[in-house]
């Protein structure tokens, strides 16, 4: 029997991946710079792979996962559209992605600490997602 912390941490990872995918998909086609688009596409692909992995594990545990917080998703969408309408640039895209990654790292780190009894495999997934978000934020610095 899998412990509750494992399921809860997997759910949070799954929701975080969904939020990242949604944010990148909202912005990727708005990027002008080919290298920026490539970075975003690579990250999108990586997020989708990790999303598939978390979904498979959750399915094995007969759990449907978790959707991102609707308020957070709505606020992200609103902020993205407002900022892009004021300044449609690669710098704005990088700023939005950087900020989203930072929030993701913060919340995932919090969940990793909160669900400390989770199985190591699940903790490794959370750490991998944190690393992905941190790396993407670092790559965005060149466009700020």
Secondary structure, DSSP 8 states (H G I E B T S, - for coil): ---HHHHHHHHHHHHHHHHHHHHHHHHGGG---HHHHHHHHHHHHHHHHHHHHHHHHHHHTT-------HHHHHHHHHHHHHHHHH--SHHHHHHHHHHHHHHHHHHHHHHHHHTTTS-HHHHHHHHHHHHHHHHHHHHHGGG-
